[in-house]
């Protein structure tokens, strides 16, 4: 068999395996979209429904009545935007300190950051809840939704790595010119690390947007719930139709998918950061 | 000296959040795990929680379910992710961007949204999975009433969501293997399969170990899937995981001491398994 024929055969085998797998993997997302457009009685149809219908707006209206969903989407956006901005600032500053300065306790800080990275979240969440909800009575507040999850050690490592890649001569020159350390960080280093910051921002935004357990504990009043918490509260409630739950799922998912398609490079470098050096 | 001061200025906001909302809670969790917290005021009684762990059948059940899920799901997913990475890396592949999208998209889907979809798809009476099974002549399954089937749903759901993530990491590992290694092997007449076993797999080992460790830690903490897909660990606790058990103890009945003791057991388990995994991988290369 010559090389050409063998390659052809390999290509056919490859696609015979990967194309069905890809269809299986895309199916739940497509199914979510289709079901969001179905009338309530479609669920009793014996057919496998794969083409969208026309009831999206009706299902949305129902979802809005059941959960005040638009308000919770607004809450989610607000929390995610502020969370991302604050977290980028905090992790960049810490990453900059670890990358650029020698100081007493540097090893200890690095060890703490690394040591907590693989710690299961459940160890933290119980006392965090006791402190925030019980001791300080901050349940149903923006502060409680945004601030406690801010700690992110992967972000620090990611930013430290980005700053280490930048030429230090540049910063030394700025220092000689008498530029303050804050200005060097803010106006020289941060802009140069922009691609990394973009990747990190996406990861942080996605984390906050999808975060479920913490807001589930902290947001108990419907007007303070984030969208995942509101949607989760409808799952399993018999009077709520699947069509409206799927509308909620689509509203949570499709914006992220669009963002992902538009910014795929940053998404992948952000989400796989720290994995491969 | 001046430099020092600046470092602390840059570190301060991060460390303040870290100390307040992570370090202190972790220390505090360990402390309260020694207290009986079912009644006010809390009383120092280590055996109330740490002793209960040894005899509580509900904890044993959650631990067993979590370990079963881990032992089946992690190897399955890592094997599939490696296969996917190799396929995605093939120069013969068409529509590469679409393929990457198909497998990676689940990672950005909200946990709650994906839980809702899986619950709907596997519904016994009108779920699309049973319709598909029926249409090819297979018996329909009562997915959420059978313990085994419910576990299978969780394994499929978790694999669907995370396999692409692992595949992308392994793919990056594949692409970092220098091409001239394969070149040399080809000149020596080493077959494609032999190249895969003797070059690709050993060089990928660190990446695969990394993915395995991350997946183990993740699978030990499963919460949303049993909480929302199988409706609070159903049927009858058959899919109750450690994560769900801690949630119930902590935020269902507010027994913070016991929940903390279980959480530290989980952390210990995660650390032990991670170290074992890394150690086992080292052993074979040496």
Interface residues (C-beta under 8 A of the other chain):
Chain A: X7 X10 X11 X14 X15 X17 X18 X21 X22 X23 X25 X26 X28 X29 X31 X32 X35 X43 X44 X46 X47 X48 X49 X89 X90 X91 X93 X94 X96 X97 X98 X100 X101 X102 X103 X104 X106 X109 X112 X116 X118 X119 X120 X121 X122 X123 X124 X125 X126 X127 X128 X129 X130 X131 X147 X148 X150 X151 X156 X181 X182 X185 X206 X209 X210 X212 X213 X217 X228 X229 X231 X232 X235 X236 X242 X245 X246 X248 X249 X250 X252 X253 X256 X257 X259 X260 X261 X264 X267 X268 X271 X272 X275 X276
Chain B: X3 X4 X6 X7 X8 X9 X10 X11 X13 X14 X15 X17 X18 X21 X22 X23 X24 X25 X26 X28 X29 X32 X84 X87 X88 X90 X92 X93 X94 X97 X98 X99 X100 X101 X102 X103 X104 X105 X106 X107 X108 X109 X110 X111 X112 X113 X114 X115 X116 X117 X118 X119 X120 X121 X126 X128 X131 X132 X135 X160 X164 X165 X168 X169 X172 X173 X176 X207 X210 X211 X213 X217 X220 X221 X223 X224 X228 X231 X242 X243 X246 X247 X250 X251 X256 X259 X260 X262 X263 X264 X266 X267 X270 X271 X274
